[in-house]
Amino acid sequence: MTKSEFEKTVFRLEEALAQEKNDFIRDSVIQRFEFSIELAWKTMKKVSGISATAPKDVIREMAKASYIDSPEMWLEAIDMRNLSSHTYKEELAEKVYDFARNFLPELKAVLNKISKK
C-alpha cells in the first residue's frame, strides 16, 4: 500500500460522488468509501510510524499527531465502514452514502497532509 493507492481511492470516491445518484452509484460510493477508509488509516500508520495496529487506535494517534482535526468523525467513519461491509439494508446504505459525501473533505485533507511528507 502506498500514498498513490490511497490517492487513487480518494479520487475514485470523489468521481463516484460526482455522478447522479441512483442505486448503482450509491453502492459504488459505499464500496469506494470502504476502500478509502481502509487505505487512509493503513497509509497514515505507515507514513507516520504509528505503532498502533487497530484502526480506531491509529485514528486516535493520528489526532494526537495533528494529522486530523476531527477524530470523532474519523471514528464514526470506521463504524460506518464496519456496518456497511457486514450488513446491507436500504436505510443504512443511504446513511453511509450521505456520510461518505460529507467525509470526502476529511479524506482529501489527510491526503494533502501526507502528500507533503
Backbone atoms as SQL, in Angstrom:
CREATE TABLE atoms (id INTEGER PRIMARY KEY, chain TEXT, resi INTEGER, resn TEXT, atom TEXT, x REAL, y REAL, z REAL);
INSERT INTO atoms VALUES
  (1, 'A', 1, 'MET', 'N', 0.847, -1.177, 0.000),
  (2, 'A', 1, 'MET', 'CA', 0.000, 0.000, 0.000),
  (3, 'A', 1, 'MET', 'C', 0.886, 1.231, 0.000),
  (4, 'A', 2, 'THR', 'N', 0.524, 2.169, -0.836),
  (5, 'A', 2, 'THR', 'CA', 1.314, 3.384, -0.982),
  (6, 'A', 2, 'THR', 'C', 0.403, 4.600, -0.915),
  (7, 'A', 3, 'LYS', 'N', 1.060, 5.768, -0.817),
  (8, 'A', 3, 'LYS', 'CA', 0.286, 7.013, -0.843),
  (9, 'A', 3, 'LYS', 'C', -0.503, 7.116, -2.142),
  (10, 'A', 4, 'SER', 'N', 0.096, 6.648, -3.240),
  (11, 'A', 4, 'SER', 'CA', -0.602, 6.765, -4.524),
  (12, 'A', 4, 'SER', 'C', -1.849, 5.883, -4.574),
  (13, 'A', 5, 'GLU', 'N', -1.822, 4.724, -3.924),
  (14, 'A', 5, 'GLU', 'CA', -3.025, 3.878, -3.859),
  (15, 'A', 5, 'GLU', 'C', -4.125, 4.592, -3.080),
  (16, 'A', 6, 'PHE', 'N', -3.747, 5.193, -1.965),
  (17, 'A', 6, 'PHE', 'CA', -4.714, 5.963, -1.180),
  (18, 'A', 6, 'PHE', 'C', -5.262, 7.115, -2.014),
  (19, 'A', 7, 'GLU', 'N', -4.378, 7.808, -2.705),
  (20, 'A', 7, 'GLU', 'CA', -4.784, 8.925, -3.551),
  (21, 'A', 7, 'GLU', 'C', -5.785, 8.463, -4.617),
  (22, 'A', 8, 'LYS', 'N', -5.539, 7.313, -5.211),
  (23, 'A', 8, 'LYS', 'CA', -6.450, 6.778, -6.229),
  (24, 'A', 8, 'LYS', 'C', -7.824, 6.468, -5.640),
  (25, 'A', 9, 'THR', 'N', -7.854, 5.908, -4.434),
  (26, 'A', 9, 'THR', 'CA', -9.155, 5.573, -3.847),
  (27, 'A', 9, 'THR', 'C', -9.964, 6.827, -3.535),
  (28, 'A', 10, 'VAL', 'N', -9.282, 7.865, -3.069),
  (29, 'A', 10, 'VAL', 'CA', -9.982, 9.123, -2.780),
  (30, 'A', 10, 'VAL', 'C', -10.499, 9.738, -4.080),
  (31, 'A', 11, 'PHE', 'N', -9.679, 9.719, -5.122),
  (32, 'A', 11, 'PHE', 'CA', -10.113, 10.232, -6.422),
  (33, 'A', 11, 'PHE', 'C', -11.308, 9.435, -6.940),
  (34, 'A', 12, 'ARG', 'N', -11.273, 8.126, -6.802),
  (35, 'A', 12, 'ARG', 'CA', -12.370, 7.286, -7.295),
  (36, 'A', 12, 'ARG', 'C', -13.655, 7.525, -6.498),
  (37, 'A', 13, 'LEU', 'N', -13.515, 7.766, -5.193),
  (38, 'A', 13, 'LEU', 'CA', -14.681, 8.112, -4.384),
  (39, 'A', 13, 'LEU', 'C', -15.265, 9.437, -4.847),
  (40, 'A', 14, 'GLU', 'N', -14.409, 10.416, -5.035),
  (41, 'A', 14, 'GLU', 'CA', -14.862, 11.731, -5.495),
  (42, 'A', 14, 'GLU', 'C', -15.538, 11.611, -6.865),
  (43, 'A', 15, 'GLU', 'N', -14.976, 10.797, -7.721),
  (44, 'A', 15, 'GLU', 'CA', -15.525, 10.559, -9.054),
  (45, 'A', 15, 'GLU', 'C', -16.937, 9.960, -8.968),
  (46, 'A', 16, 'ALA', 'N', -17.127, 8.999, -8.094),
  (47, 'A', 16, 'ALA', 'CA', -18.445, 8.372, -7.925),
  (48, 'A', 16, 'ALA', 'C', -19.444, 9.365, -7.335),
  (49, 'A', 17, 'LEU', 'N', -19.000, 10.164, -6.374),
  (50, 'A', 17, 'LEU', 'CA', -19.901, 11.142, -5.757),
  (51, 'A', 17, 'LEU', 'C', -20.327, 12.237, -6.733),
  (52, 'A', 18, 'ALA', 'N', -19.545, 12.444, -7.780),
  (53, 'A', 18, 'ALA', 'CA', -19.878, 13.467, -8.778),
  (54, 'A', 18, 'ALA', 'C', -20.986, 12.994, -9.739),
  (55, 'A', 19, 'GLN', 'N', -21.270, 11.701, -9.729),
  (56, 'A', 19, 'GLN', 'CA', -22.293, 11.144, -10.621),
  (57, 'A', 19, 'GLN', 'C', -23.689, 11.373, -10.053),
  (58, 'A', 20, 'GLU', 'N', -24.659, 11.396, -10.945),
  (59, 'A', 20, 'GLU', 'CA', -26.044, 11.491, -10.499),
  (60, 'A', 20, 'GLU', 'C', -26.379, 10.233, -9.704),
  (61, 'A', 21, 'LYS', 'N', -26.962, 10.436, -8.547),
  (62, 'A', 21, 'LYS', 'CA', -27.212, 9.319, -7.634),
  (63, 'A', 21, 'LYS', 'C', -28.331, 8.420, -8.141),
  (64, 'A', 22, 'ASN', 'N', -28.052, 7.132, -8.121),
  (65, 'A', 22, 'ASN', 'CA', -29.043, 6.077, -8.305),
  (66, 'A', 22, 'ASN', 'C', -28.561, 4.914, -7.441),
  (67, 'A', 23, 'ASP', 'N', -29.244, 3.798, -7.442),
  (68, 'A', 23, 'ASP', 'CA', -28.845, 2.682, -6.580),
  (69, 'A', 23, 'ASP', 'C', -27.436, 2.180, -6.903),
  (70, 'A', 24, 'PHE', 'N', -27.112, 2.090, -8.178),
  (71, 'A', 24, 'PHE', 'CA', -25.792, 1.607, -8.595),
  (72, 'A', 24, 'PHE', 'C', -24.689, 2.556, -8.116),
  (73, 'A', 25, 'ILE', 'N', -24.883, 3.837, -8.316),
  (74, 'A', 25, 'ILE', 'CA', -23.884, 4.834, -7.897),
  (75, 'A', 25, 'ILE', 'C', -23.771, 4.848, -6.377),
  (76, 'A', 26, 'ARG', 'N', -24.903, 4.795, -5.697),
  (77, 'A', 26, 'ARG', 'CA', -24.866, 4.764, -4.225),
  (78, 'A', 26, 'ARG', 'C', -24.022, 3.599, -3.730),
  (79, 'A', 27, 'ASP', 'N', -24.249, 2.419, -4.309),
  (80, 'A', 27, 'ASP', 'CA', -23.499, 1.240, -3.882),
  (81, 'A', 27, 'ASP', 'C', -22.020, 1.363, -4.247),
  (82, 'A', 28, 'SER', 'N', -21.732, 1.992, -5.369),
  (83, 'A', 28, 'SER', 'CA', -20.357, 2.239, -5.775),
  (84, 'A', 28, 'SER', 'C', -19.675, 3.197, -4.789),
  (85, 'A', 29, 'VAL', 'N', -20.373, 4.236, -4.395),
  (86, 'A', 29, 'VAL', 'CA', -19.835, 5.187, -3.417),
  (87, 'A', 29, 'VAL', 'C', -19.521, 4.476, -2.110),
  (88, 'A', 30, 'ILE', 'N', -20.421, 3.627, -1.664),
  (89, 'A', 30, 'ILE', 'CA', -20.207, 2.903, -0.402),
  (90, 'A', 30, 'ILE', 'C', -18.951, 2.039, -0.493),
  (91, 'A', 31, 'GLN', 'N', -18.801, 1.297, -1.581),
  (92, 'A', 31, 'GLN', 'CA', -17.624, 0.441, -1.746),
  (93, 'A', 31, 'GLN', 'C', -16.343, 1.271, -1.787),
  (94, 'A', 32, 'ARG', 'N', -16.374, 2.366, -2.499),
  (95, 'A', 32, 'ARG', 'CA', -15.189, 3.220, -2.604),
  (96, 'A', 32, 'ARG', 'C', -14.886, 3.909, -1.269),
  (97, 'A', 33, 'PHE', 'N', -15.928, 4.238, -0.522),
  (98, 'A', 33, 'PHE', 'CA', -15.751, 4.790, 0.821),
  (99, 'A', 33, 'PHE', 'C', -15.040, 3.768, 1.709),
  (100, 'A', 34, 'GLU', 'N', -15.490, 2.511, 1.647),
  (101, 'A', 34, 'GLU', 'CA', -14.860, 1.458, 2.448),
  (102, 'A', 34, 'GLU', 'C', -13.375, 1.331, 2.119),
  (103, 'A', 35, 'PHE', 'N', -13.046, 1.306, 0.817),
  (104, 'A', 35, 'PHE', 'CA', -11.643, 1.230, 0.397),
  (105, 'A', 35, 'PHE', 'C', -10.860, 2.434, 0.912),
  (106, 'A', 36, 'SER', 'N', -11.449, 3.612, 0.803),
  (107, 'A', 36, 'SER', 'CA', -10.771, 4.842, 1.205),
  (108, 'A', 36, 'SER', 'C', -10.457, 4.851, 2.687),
  (109, 'A', 37, 'ILE', 'N', -11.407, 4.418, 3.494),
  (110, 'A', 37, 'ILE', 'CA', -11.188, 4.378, 4.947),
  (111, 'A', 37, 'ILE', 'C', -10.067, 3.403, 5.287),
  (112, 'A', 38, 'GLU', 'N', -10.111, 2.218, 4.698),
  (113, 'A', 38, 'GLU', 'CA', -9.077, 1.224, 4.967),
  (114, 'A', 38, 'GLU', 'C', -7.696, 1.748, 4.590),
  (115, 'A', 39, 'LEU', 'N', -7.592, 2.294, 3.396),
  (116, 'A', 39, 'LEU', 'CA', -6.288, 2.783, 2.962),
  (117, 'A', 39, 'LEU', 'C', -5.861, 4.037, 3.721),
  (118, 'A', 40, 'ALA', 'N', -6.807, 4.833, 4.169),
  (119, 'A', 40, 'ALA', 'CA', -6.456, 6.042, 4.923),
  (120, 'A', 40, 'ALA', 'C', -5.717, 5.684, 6.207),
  (121, 'A', 41, 'TRP', 'N', -6.308, 4.829, 7.022),
  (122, 'A', 41, 'TRP', 'CA', -5.651, 4.555, 8.296),
  (123, 'A', 41, 'TRP', 'C', -4.394, 3.716, 8.113),
  (124, 'A', 42, 'LYS', 'N', -4.399, 2.806, 7.135),
  (125, 'A', 42, 'LYS', 'CA', -3.202, 1.988, 6.909),
  (126, 'A', 42, 'LYS', 'C', -2.057, 2.830, 6.341),
  (127, 'A', 43, 'THR', 'N', -2.374, 3.754, 5.449),
  (128, 'A', 43, 'THR', 'CA', -1.352, 4.627, 4.885),
  (129, 'A', 43, 'THR', 'C', -0.800, 5.555, 5.960),
  (130, 'A', 44, 'MET', 'N', -1.681, 6.119, 6.770),
  (131, 'A', 44, 'MET', 'CA', -1.229, 7.008, 7.841),
  (132, 'A', 44, 'MET', 'C', -0.340, 6.261, 8.828),
  (133, 'A', 45, 'LYS', 'N', -0.694, 5.056, 9.129),
  (134, 'A', 45, 'LYS', 'CA', 0.125, 4.248, 10.040),
  (135, 'A', 45, 'LYS', 'C', 1.524, 4.087, 9.464),
  (136, 'A', 46, 'LYS', 'N', 1.595, 3.760, 8.195),
  (137, 'A', 46, 'LYS', 'CA', 2.884, 3.546, 7.541),
  (138, 'A', 46, 'LYS', 'C', 3.684, 4.842, 7.416),
  (139, 'A', 47, 'VAL', 'N', 3.050, 5.900, 6.964),
  (140, 'A', 47, 'VAL', 'CA', 3.730, 7.175, 6.724),
  (141, 'A', 47, 'VAL', 'C', 4.218, 7.812, 8.022),
  (142, 'A', 48, 'SER', 'N', 3.403, 7.727, 9.069),
  (143, 'A', 48, 'SER', 'CA', 3.726, 8.428, 10.311),
  (144, 'A', 48, 'SER', 'C', 4.511, 7.587, 11.310),
  (145, 'A', 49, 'GLY', 'N', 4.574, 6.288, 11.069),
  (146, 'A', 49, 'GLY', 'CA', 5.278, 5.424, 12.007),
  (147, 'A', 49, 'GLY', 'C', 4.489, 5.119, 13.262),
  (148, 'A', 50, 'ILE', 'N', 3.175, 5.305, 13.208),
  (149, 'A', 50, 'ILE', 'CA', 2.309, 4.997, 14.348),
  (150, 'A', 50, 'ILE', 'C', 2.408, 3.500, 14.634),
  (151, 'A', 51, 'SER', 'N', 2.566, 3.150, 15.900),
  (152, 'A', 51, 'SER', 'CA', 2.756, 1.744, 16.251),
  (153, 'A', 51, 'SER', 'C', 1.447, 0.998, 16.519),
  (154, 'A', 52, 'ALA', 'N', 0.370, 1.713, 16.712),
  (155, 'A', 52, 'ALA', 'CA', -0.922, 1.072, 16.966),
  (156, 'A', 52, 'ALA', 'C', -1.304, 0.194, 15.777),
  (157, 'A', 53, 'THR', 'N', -2.107, -0.832, 16.045),
  (158, 'A', 53, 'THR', 'CA', -2.499, -1.736, 14.964),
  (159, 'A', 53, 'THR', 'C', -3.999, -1.728, 14.680),
  (160, 'A', 54, 'ALA', 'N', -4.803, -1.390, 15.664),
  (161, 'A', 54, 'ALA', 'CA', -6.260, -1.358, 15.465),
  (162, 'A', 54, 'ALA', 'C', -6.644, -0.027, 14.819),
  (163, 'A', 55, 'PRO', 'N', -7.583, -0.045, 13.882),
  (164, 'A', 55, 'PRO', 'CA', -7.957, 1.189, 13.177),
  (165, 'A', 55, 'PRO', 'C', -8.294, 2.363, 14.092),
  (166, 'A', 56, 'LYS', 'N', -9.105, 2.128, 15.107),
  (167, 'A', 56, 'LYS', 'CA', -9.505, 3.237, 15.982),
  (168, 'A', 56, 'LYS', 'C', -8.323, 3.777, 16.785),
  (169, 'A', 57, 'ASP', 'N', -7.399, 2.905, 17.160),
  (170, 'A', 57, 'ASP', 'CA', -6.198, 3.361, 17.872),
  (171, 'A', 57, 'ASP', 'C', -5.323, 4.202, 16.947),
  (172, 'A', 58, 'VAL', 'N', -5.227, 3.782, 15.689),
  (173, 'A', 58, 'VAL', 'CA', -4.462, 4.564, 14.714),
  (174, 'A', 58, 'VAL', 'C', -5.102, 5.942, 14.542),
  (175, 'A', 59, 'ILE', 'N', -6.426, 5.985, 14.480),
  (176, 'A', 59, 'ILE', 'CA', -7.154, 7.261, 14.349),
  (177, 'A', 59, 'ILE', 'C', -6.822, 8.171, 15.530),
  (178, 'A', 60, 'ARG', 'N', -6.852, 7.626, 16.729),
  (179, 'A', 60, 'ARG', 'CA', -6.541, 8.434, 17.917),
  (180, 'A', 60, 'ARG', 'C', -5.105, 8.974, 17.852),
  (181, 'A', 61, 'GLU', 'N', -4.183, 8.136, 17.399),
  (182, 'A', 61, 'GLU', 'CA', -2.790, 8.576, 17.252),
  (183, 'A', 61, 'GLU', 'C', -2.656, 9.630, 16.153),
  (184, 'A', 62, 'MET', 'N', -3.424, 9.483, 15.084),
  (185, 'A', 62, 'MET', 'CA', -3.426, 10.480, 14.012),
  (186, 'A', 62, 'MET', 'C', -3.859, 11.840, 14.563),
  (187, 'A', 63, 'ALA', 'N', -4.856, 11.827, 15.433),
  (188, 'A', 63, 'ALA', 'CA', -5.332, 13.083, 16.031),
  (189, 'A', 63, 'ALA', 'C', -4.253, 13.693, 16.924),
  (190, 'A', 64, 'LYS', 'N', -3.613, 12.865, 17.732),
  (191, 'A', 64, 'LYS', 'CA', -2.552, 13.367, 18.612),
  (192, 'A', 64, 'LYS', 'C', -1.404, 13.983, 17.820),
  (193, 'A', 65, 'ALA', 'N', -1.134, 13.409, 16.650),
  (194, 'A', 65, 'ALA', 'CA', -0.039, 13.897, 15.809),
  (195, 'A', 65, 'ALA', 'C', -0.494, 15.021, 14.868),
  (196, 'A', 66, 'SER', 'N', -1.729, 15.480, 15.047),
  (197, 'A', 66, 'SER', 'CA', -2.302, 16.586, 14.257),
  (198, 'A', 66, 'SER', 'C', -2.443, 16.289, 12.765),
  (199, 'A', 67, 'TYR', 'N', -2.610, 15.020, 12.420),
  (200, 'A', 67, 'TYR', 'CA', -2.896, 14.675, 11.031),
  (201, 'A', 67, 'TYR', 'C', -4.375, 14.887, 10.709),
  (202, 'A', 68, 'ILE', 'N', -5.201, 14.784, 11.735),
  (203, 'A', 68, 'ILE', 'CA', -6.639, 15.002, 11.552),
  (204, 'A', 68, 'ILE', 'C', -7.142, 15.959, 12.618),
  (205, 'A', 69, 'ASP', 'N', -8.186, 16.706, 12.263),
  (206, 'A', 69, 'ASP', 'CA', -8.745, 17.686, 13.185),
  (207, 'A', 69, 'ASP', 'C', -10.010, 17.199, 13.881),
  (208, 'A', 70, 'SER', 'N', -10.673, 16.215, 13.313),
  (209, 'A', 70, 'SER', 'CA', -11.939, 15.757, 13.895),
  (210, 'A', 70, 'SER', 'C', -11.926, 14.238, 14.091),
  (211, 'A', 71, 'PRO', 'N', -11.239, 13.791, 15.154),
  (212, 'A', 71, 'PRO', 'CA', -11.158, 12.342, 15.385),
  (213, 'A', 71, 'PRO', 'C', -12.525, 11.682, 15.574),
  (214, 'A', 72, 'GLU', 'N', -13.490, 12.430, 16.105),
  (215, 'A', 72, 'GLU', 'CA', -14.826, 11.846, 16.304),
  (216, 'A', 72, 'GLU', 'C', -15.432, 11.444, 14.957),
  (217, 'A', 73, 'MET', 'N', -15.249, 12.292, 13.959),
  (218, 'A', 73, 'MET', 'CA', -15.781, 11.987, 12.633),
  (219, 'A', 73, 'MET', 'C', -15.056, 10.785, 12.024),
  (220, 'A', 74, 'TRP', 'N', -13.755, 10.695, 12.248),
  (221, 'A', 74, 'TRP', 'CA', -12.982, 9.564, 11.750),
  (222, 'A', 74, 'TRP', 'C', -13.379, 8.267, 12.450),
  (223, 'A', 75, 'LEU', 'N', -13.621, 8.344, 13.746),
  (224, 'A', 75, 'LEU', 'CA', -14.067, 7.148, 14.469),
  (225, 'A', 75, 'LEU', 'C', -15.444, 6.712, 13.964),
  (226, 'A', 76, 'GLU', 'N', -16.302, 7.681, 13.675),
  (227, 'A', 76, 'GLU', 'CA', -17.604, 7.365, 13.095),
  (228, 'A', 76, 'GLU', 'C', -17.430, 6.746, 11.703),
  (229, 'A', 77, 'ALA', 'N', -16.444, 7.215, 10.960),
  (230, 'A', 77, 'ALA', 'CA', -16.176, 6.654, 9.633),
  (231, 'A', 77, 'ALA', 'C', -15.796, 5.176, 9.733),
  (232, 'A', 78, 'ILE', 'N', -14.994, 4.837, 10.730),
  (233, 'A', 78, 'ILE', 'CA', -14.632, 3.423, 10.943),
  (234, 'A', 78, 'ILE', 'C', -15.889, 2.616, 11.260),
  (235, 'A', 79, 'ASP', 'N', -16.758, 3.158, 12.114),
  (236, 'A', 79, 'ASP', 'CA', -18.012, 2.468, 12.439),
  (237, 'A', 79, 'ASP', 'C', -18.888, 2.291, 11.198),
  (238, 'A', 80, 'MET', 'N', -18.990, 3.340, 10.400),
  (239, 'A', 80, 'MET', 'CA', -19.791, 3.272, 9.166),
  (240, 'A', 80, 'MET', 'C', -19.226, 2.216, 8.224),
  (241, 'A', 81, 'ARG', 'N', -17.915, 2.204, 8.087),
  (242, 'A', 81, 'ARG', 'CA', -17.269, 1.219, 7.226),
  (243, 'A', 81, 'ARG', 'C', -17.572, -0.202, 7.717),
  (244, 'A', 82, 'ASN', 'N', -17.477, -0.406, 9.020),
  (245, 'A', 82, 'ASN', 'CA', -17.753, -1.731, 9.578),
  (246, 'A', 82, 'ASN', 'C', -19.202, -2.143, 9.365),
  (247, 'A', 83, 'LEU', 'N', -20.127, -1.227, 9.599),
  (248, 'A', 83, 'LEU', 'CA', -21.543, -1.531, 9.402),
  (249, 'A', 83, 'LEU', 'C', -21.857, -1.851, 7.943),
  (250, 'A', 84, 'SER', 'N', -21.344, -1.034, 7.051),
  (251, 'A', 84, 'SER', 'CA', -21.694, -1.198, 5.645),
  (252, 'A', 84, 'SER', 'C', -21.079, -2.447, 5.033),
  (253, 'A', 85, 'SER', 'N', -19.956, -2.896, 5.562),
  (254, 'A', 85, 'SER', 'CA', -19.321, -4.067, 4.970),
  (255, 'A', 85, 'SER', 'C', -19.896, -5.379, 5.507),
  (256, 'A', 86, 'HIS', 'N', -20.683, -5.313, 6.576),
  (257, 'A', 86, 'HIS', 'CA', -21.232, -6.539, 7.166),
  (258, 'A', 86, 'HIS', 'C', -22.750, -6.648, 7.074),
  (259, 'A', 87, 'THR', 'N', -23.410, -5.588, 6.710),
  (260, 'A', 87, 'THR', 'CA', -24.872, -5.566, 6.678),
  (261, 'A', 87, 'THR', 'C', -25.329, -4.808, 5.449),
  (262, 'A', 88, 'TYR', 'N', -26.395, -5.270, 4.839),
  (263, 'A', 88, 'TYR', 'CA', -26.968, -4.462, 3.766),
  (264, 'A', 88, 'TYR', 'C', -28.428, -4.213, 4.067),
  (265, 'A', 89, 'LYS', 'N', -28.720, -2.966, 4.317),
  (266, 'A', 89, 'LYS', 'CA', -30.094, -2.501, 4.493),
  (267, 'A', 89, 'LYS', 'C', -30.190, -1.203, 3.725),
  (268, 'A', 90, 'GLU', 'N', -31.306, -0.988, 3.081),
  (269, 'A', 90, 'GLU', 'CA', -31.507, 0.207, 2.267),
  (270, 'A', 90, 'GLU', 'C', -31.288, 1.482, 3.084),
  (271, 'A', 91, 'GLU', 'N', -31.861, 1.526, 4.267),
  (272, 'A', 91, 'GLU', 'CA', -31.730, 2.709, 5.122),
  (273, 'A', 91, 'GLU', 'C', -30.265, 2.968, 5.499),
  (274, 'A', 92, 'LEU', 'N', -29.548, 1.903, 5.815),
  (275, 'A', 92, 'LEU', 'CA', -28.134, 2.036, 6.159),
  (276, 'A', 92, 'LEU', 'C', -27.323, 2.485, 4.943),
  (277, 'A', 93, 'ALA', 'N', -27.645, 1.951, 3.773),
  (278, 'A', 93, 'ALA', 'CA', -26.941, 2.347, 2.549),
  (279, 'A', 93, 'ALA', 'C', -27.083, 3.847, 2.312),
  (280, 'A', 94, 'GLU', 'N', -28.276, 4.369, 2.519),
  (281, 'A', 94, 'GLU', 'CA', -28.497, 5.813, 2.347),
  (282, 'A', 94, 'GLU', 'C', -27.684, 6.620, 3.359),
  (283, 'A', 95, 'LYS', 'N', -27.646, 6.128, 4.585),
  (284, 'A', 95, 'LYS', 'CA', -26.906, 6.817, 5.642),
  (285, 'A', 95, 'LYS', 'C', -25.408, 6.834, 5.343),
  (286, 'A', 96, 'VAL', 'N', -24.873, 5.703, 4.887),
  (287, 'A', 96, 'VAL', 'CA', -23.453, 5.624, 4.585),
  (288, 'A', 96, 'VAL', 'C', -23.114, 6.493, 3.373),
  (289, 'A', 97, 'TYR', 'N', -23.977, 6.495, 2.365),
  (290, 'A', 97, 'TYR', 'CA', -23.767, 7.355, 1.195),
  (291, 'A', 97, 'TYR', 'C', -23.662, 8.816, 1.626),
  (292, 'A', 98, 'ASP', 'N', -24.609, 9.264, 2.434),
  (293, 'A', 98, 'ASP', 'CA', -24.589, 10.658, 2.896),
  (294, 'A', 98, 'ASP', 'C', -23.343, 10.952, 3.726),
  (295, 'A', 99, 'PHE', 'N', -22.967, 9.995, 4.576),
  (296, 'A', 99, 'PHE', 'CA', -21.764, 10.182, 5.387),
  (297, 'A', 99, 'PHE', 'C', -20.534, 10.286, 4.490),
  (298, 'A', 100, 'ALA', 'N', -20.436, 9.417, 3.494),
  (299, 'A', 100, 'ALA', 'CA', -19.293, 9.436, 2.581),
  (300, 'A', 100, 'ALA', 'C', -19.180, 10.780, 1.875),
  (301, 'A', 101, 'ARG', 'N', -20.299, 11.314, 1.460),
  (302, 'A', 101, 'ARG', 'CA', -20.305, 12.632, 0.788),
  (303, 'A', 101, 'ARG', 'C', -19.732, 13.695, 1.732),
  (304, 'A', 102, 'ASN', 'N', -20.154, 13.675, 2.978),
  (305, 'A', 102, 'ASN', 'CA', -19.682, 14.662, 3.954),
  (306, 'A', 102, 'ASN', 'C', -18.247, 14.406, 4.413),
  (307, 'A', 103, 'PHE', 'N', -17.803, 13.167, 4.285),
  (308, 'A', 103, 'PHE', 'CA', -16.479, 12.788, 4.779),
  (309, 'A', 103, 'PHE', 'C', -15.374, 13.017, 3.747),
  (310, 'A', 104, 'LEU', 'N', -15.727, 13.161, 2.493),
  (311, 'A', 104, 'LEU', 'CA', -14.735, 13.335, 1.438),
  (312, 'A', 104, 'LEU', 'C', -13.723, 14.449, 1.754),
  (313, 'A', 105, 'PRO', 'N', -14.151, 15.617, 2.243),
  (314, 'A', 105, 'PRO', 'CA', -13.155, 16.652, 2.571),
  (315, 'A', 105, 'PRO', 'C', -12.135, 16.206, 3.624),
  (316, 'A', 106, 'GLU', 'N', -12.553, 15.365, 4.552),
  (317, 'A', 106, 'GLU', 'CA', -11.617, 14.843, 5.564),
  (318, 'A', 106, 'GLU', 'C', -10.550, 13.974, 4.906),
  (319, 'A', 107, 'LEU', 'N', -10.969, 13.111, 3.993),
  (320, 'A', 107, 'LEU', 'CA', -10.021, 12.259, 3.284),
  (321, 'A', 107, 'LEU', 'C', -9.046, 13.090, 2.458),
  (322, 'A', 108, 'LYS', 'N', -9.579, 14.104, 1.798),
  (323, 'A', 108, 'LYS', 'CA', -8.727, 14.959, 0.973),
  (324, 'A', 108, 'LYS', 'C', -7.737, 15.746, 1.830),
  (325, 'A', 109, 'ALA', 'N', -8.152, 16.162, 3.006),
  (326, 'A', 109, 'ALA', 'CA', -7.263, 16.899, 3.909),
  (327, 'A', 109, 'ALA', 'C', -6.098, 16.016, 4.371),
  (328, 'A', 110, 'VAL', 'N', -6.384, 14.770, 4.713),
  (329, 'A', 110, 'VAL', 'CA', -5.311, 13.848, 5.128),
  (330, 'A', 110, 'VAL', 'C', -4.396, 13.562, 3.945),
  (331, 'A', 111, 'LEU', 'N', -4.988, 13.376, 2.796),
  (332, 'A', 111, 'LEU', 'CA', -4.178, 13.140, 1.594),
  (333, 'A', 111, 'LEU', 'C', -3.244, 14.319, 1.350),
  (334, 'A', 112, 'ASN', 'N', -3.747, 15.504, 1.519),
  (335, 'A', 112, 'ASN', 'CA', -2.935, 16.703, 1.355),
  (336, 'A', 112, 'ASN', 'C', -1.769, 16.735, 2.370),
  (337, 'A', 113, 'LYS', 'N', -2.070, 16.379, 3.613),
  (338, 'A', 113, 'LYS', 'CA', -1.020, 16.391, 4.637),
  (339, 'A', 113, 'LYS', 'C', 0.061, 15.358, 4.367),
  (340, 'A', 114, 'ILE', 'N', -0.333, 14.158, 3.949),
  (341, 'A', 114, 'ILE', 'CA', 0.699, 13.149, 3.719),
  (342, 'A', 114, 'ILE', 'C', 1.430, 13.372, 2.407),
  (343, 'A', 115, 'SER', 'N', 0.818, 14.091, 1.483),
  (344, 'A', 115, 'SER', 'CA', 1.494, 14.399, 0.224),
  (345, 'A', 115, 'SER', 'C', 2.674, 15.332, 0.457),
  (346, 'A', 116, 'LYS', 'N', 2.617, 16.078, 1.549),
  (347, 'A', 116, 'LYS', 'CA', 3.700, 16.999, 1.899),
  (348, 'A', 116, 'LYS', 'C', 4.864, 16.292, 2.563),
  (349, 'A', 117, 'LYS', 'N', 4.677, 15.039, 2.913),
  (350, 'A', 117, 'LYS', 'CA', 5.750, 14.263, 3.592),
  (351, 'A', 117, 'LYS', 'C', 6.680, 13.644, 2.577);
